[in-house]
């Protein structure tokens, strides 16, 4: 297992190198002169040249790249122009908010989509199959920002069940002590029911809008994959051996059907990382997506660069996890590691 | 031959509902197999051999429907059993071996576990004892180094090895009836013989009845007491193996034998059977489904098929037999 982990990690190295090059080039290709932005509107050409030297922008590209890598190795992603804060610290602060939202959304989606897909396949052609079809069609055809706005409109404005879509907590409630950065977990760890409840209520609408969006591909893949496996020879063998339908469906069919679902899960997770940007904007969620959008609007390149880098590294890590999960489920994958 | 057969199928008809209409896959199929007896169901592809087996086992596709008939097994009719009762019998009293052993085994479960699953389900074995019993079964089907092989996955084994695992699964609970659906298709000739010997031997030891489905008449003659010939969902002839080879009475059987390579016929002398199976979706299927290909057609062939028995358990469904 360790060997597999190491070999997979080794294959991730080229992707990370590619990501570094792209994020480096990104800021060099963005329109506008960062030195001019940095020096301010009223700066003289001389002052701009000074800033350029200070930022190292007058050096050759390879030299700049080395400097960038050295900075990265020291955890330095540069400073935000608009806030003056180091980008690395800001991203570390905001990442848990995005991660909590994404993970809860994914959890909700999986908890609904997989049982729904399995049931739809086992009871093909019944009402549950039709329900599955309706849900998946609705899920793929509703853009996530639209679902978010709709949910906020209905549950906050019309029904007034949900709290105002303004961040992770009610304004009158203080944040739990920072242990994991996940408010739900931290408030539970410190036994603060009030904070937990408030965080959950704030989280519900954005998480559900993202869950609806990611539910569709998962349910559809689960159903299709289950149908294919249920029609396969070895399921017929299992039935001909008189194994109980529970064993046939879960031990024999589902474990085989789950492989393409894991692939889809990885894809959905990366969609969700992207969808974060929209949902965080709609719900004023203080995550890295909102941070990146604000930075982009103000031409603040360092946070954008940091955001892209973070996302890219997350994708790489995610694919690694998917690969490892695959190996856990399918013995055939372990061999060609 | 015992008086009470292990399985007696009578007047079995099966239809499949498809998009292009109802397919009358089986019609008035009757045969029986005695305890300790091995019979062969032979016929070309699409003649309904496998469907007969699936109907008896109760594992027809959802589109397939038994429209008439009985299949008496151990004093009860398999075709009228509830799914729950059938599941109790399957794997314990009646077992089945499939073709393509590589795809018929769960690809991501260790073979020892797959045998153990059946033992736990039927044999009253506990999860703790089952692995040991599974290794016993692997020894019985003569898999070398069974302790290590029990931990293997199907993709790590050859086709012949996989078929032995299938046999181990099917025979784990000492069933009274085994249906082997082309168990040697896709295996090389030497492995074929080993697998057939293994099935025959293990069957004889426990007095098991065996239905062997094949399109290989020579193989059927070598291993089976009796041969039942199917054509387009009808049984056209059934007789003890020697009788059938020496004295085929149905025109189709005669053609089939002429198309079978043997000691007497060289490859050049083999004759192909003209025509194809009739389209079973047709509304106006003739009473005799072979009539479209038959050279001995007479006026009476349009009448419902006769089922006559001549000599020693030699049945023919033909108006103008040889």
Interface residues (C-beta under 8 A of the other chain):
Chain A: X232 X233 X234 X236 X237 X238 X239 X240 X241 X242 X243 X244 X245 X247 X251 X252 X255 X256 X329 X330 X331 X332
Chain B: X57 X59 X86 X87 X88 X89 X90 X91 X92 X95 X96 X98 X100 X103 X104 X105 X106 X107 X108 X109 X117 X118 X121 X122 X153 X155 X166 X169 X170
